[in-house]
Amino acid sequence: MTTTPSALHGSSPGSSPDSGSPPGPGPPPDSLLDVRRVSLAFDGIHALDDVSFAVRRGEVCALIGPNGAGKSSMLNVVSGLYAAQQGEVRFEGQVLSGARELSRRGIARTFQNIALFRGMTVLENVALGSDFRARSTFLEQALRVGRAPREERRARDEAEVIIQLLDIAGHRDDVVGRLPYGLQKRVELARALSARPKLLLLDEPMAGMTFDEKRDMCRYLMDAHEKLGTTLVLIEHDLGVVMDLSDHVIVLDYGRKIADGSPEAVRADAAVVRAYVGSFET
């Protein structure tokens, strides 16, 4: 599954219904995430320009586009790492106001670069994903008294469920830094899922993986989606993966949304084909 311009061509190039159109009157009633007219600029250069879209509860939504299209910038706005100069992001109808509230609201994220504690075991790393639920004080945790032991047991029990789901139980006691790259990416996914998020944001979860590792990761993402009910929004460059995995595809180019619809509609969208062909020619 390689990213090539031919992967985009359908039987009859056209334009998807939402391509190039202004935002509609409002999000669908079952939307979980609602991005409204978001613009972001750095030193006068637009990273995002008046972008709107909605992600329904239970979807697998892919955010794609050529290099420099604004995909990671959009994920950073949604997750509160960047503050947009214009527009807003709503989750379950409420405005998201910063990164600190993500875990409490039920949002988790993974990053392009692996961000694990390399000297800790797989189980320890995964259990950290649910730390935000802890109500024990620092002193209780340091002395392992009061609420701390009960919360630690609960976090480990929940971590065990996730590592079983992602087929890494055999590595639970292995030090993460000694694991192969593909397994480390799976551990990072497990840590994000241990928080039991309603929405999981994934920034290139399959970057650098072999074909077999990508195939396995697709299966684990779908297991999480189906068995845990997690809504997924992912950035992915492999268009074969995108078309196979997603219910909904949003395409950005130079910071603007150029298509928004089903994989089939996006594949046949003339503006999308032009954007990708242009990115290969330059």
Buried (B, 14 or more C-beta within 10 A) or exposed (E): BEBEBEBBBBEEBEBBEBBEEEBEEEBEEEBBBBBBBBBBBEEEEBBBBBBBBBBBBBBBBBBBBBEBBBBBBBBBBBBBBBEBEBBBBBBBEEEBEEBEEBBEEBBBBBBBEBEBEEEBBBBBBBBBBBBEBBEBEEEBBEEEEBEBEEBBEBBBEBBBBBBEBBBBBEBBEBBBEEBEEBBBBBBBBBBBBBBBBBBBBBBBBBBEBEEEBBBBBBEBBBBBBEEBEBBBBBBBBBBBBBBEBBBBBBBBBBBBBBBBBBBEBBBBBBBBBBBBBEBEEE
